Amino acid sequence: MQKQPRTVAIIQARMSSTRLPGKVLKEIAGQPMLAWVVERTRRAHTVQEVVVATTVEPGDDPVADACASRGYPCYRGSLADVLDRYYQAARHYQADVIVRITADCPLIDPVEIDHVINEFFAQEVDFAANRLPPPLGRTYPIGLDVEVCSFTALEKAWLDAAQGYEREHVMPYLYHVPGRFKVLRVDHVPDYGHLRWTVDTPADLELIQTIVNRFGGRQDFSWLDVLALFEQEPELANINAGVTQKTLTDTENQGNAS
């Protein structure tokens, strides 16, 4: 009988973000943003374990402490080489399949995580995602970002990726050269890729806090619930309308990565 692949979600998190320092522990309805991401990811049925991957820098001790206090598995690795951080965490937690989540996505949806993972297995690809960074395109709101790859593909990227943005953004090596790997972009119709529900700036945080307050601080609402809220209150999008999204080749000197 073939062993079921072990699927591990790894959430990258650090304190030294440039546009909103310390954002991963900013409070949303009485809980740090990181807790929102971990707890919502844990609701995904297809994930066997959820791990936080932070850095060995002293400035990220608060992230490790927050994980310890809540019983979250935590791996500490390189600040700049996030690909190495992911690879080492995947090895340590014996992942066959890696799900990449970032700690600035507090509205991450467990049903969407399951959707992307199920498509990854059904289509038998090396890498699947419901978004690719500009200019490659997306049809889901920014902030529902799920990337899935096999350990074999991640190891190949870890061995061969040489560009700075490939190391910092973890998985571009898997998709930015057509034909190198079997790649699947999971899309949604209609296209909601213009909506921004991630947290890179104070305006982003204000929007998320406003959304969560509309749901009374609950954690069990879905992205479709948020979409319905935006249809009822389209002016919500004005809160962070001026924020720009990073492109594929942006690095920490130009943008922000967790």
C-alpha angles and dihedrals in degrees: 000000000000116000116247109247112253109236117202125184112214117197114199114215137168138160100226101077111150104220097042112014114211091012096144090068097040111127123256114180092336097313130093113254090243090061090053091054095045096045095046091046090050089062090068109108096208096057119089097189139010117212131184114220113200132157136271090239115120088233088067094055088102089060092051091045092051090051092048092050091052098039095246116154108246133191122192121208146136121343098210101026098063090164089062090047090055094044094050092045090049090051093046093051093040096238120182091182124029125208113198116211127166124222092233093071105083092162093057106147121225092206090056091047089054090046094055093043092049091050090048090058097037094052093040094226133154094230134018130179140165090220142028121198121259128317092024097066147233139208100195123079115272105260098048090080116154125172122182129187141160120257088241091058093045090051091051090052091047091053099043111025108109107165119094094235090050090057095042099045094041104215112040090103087066097056115016096080110059114233097016091106137004102266131187126190110200108215137193129217119241101038115246096167092121093068116097117207100153128101119240100126141031089260090055091051091050090054094050092047089051092050093048091048089055087060093047094250093297119148099205101078119114132228088253088058089054090047090053089050090053090050089054094043108026090167088075088079089064092069093076100014093123096058117107125213124233120253129229096269100039113122132191091281089062106027143356135281129175 
